[in-house]
């Protein structure tokens, strides 16, 4: 992973790489629909800094991530 990030222009240590990747998180928002029934759930990613965004794109995490 470190080599892949380095080839992508990010020269991070293993610790920095793992810390940045751990900061990319998913949140589930629940919206009630009336008084009955199950609430509607929407999954989104938390806000990311520029390094996390580059790692997200570099490792192709969008294939597993929810869409806004």
Beta strands, then each sheet from edge to edge (+ up, - down):
strand 1: 26-31
strand 2: 40-45
sheet 1: 1+ 2-
end
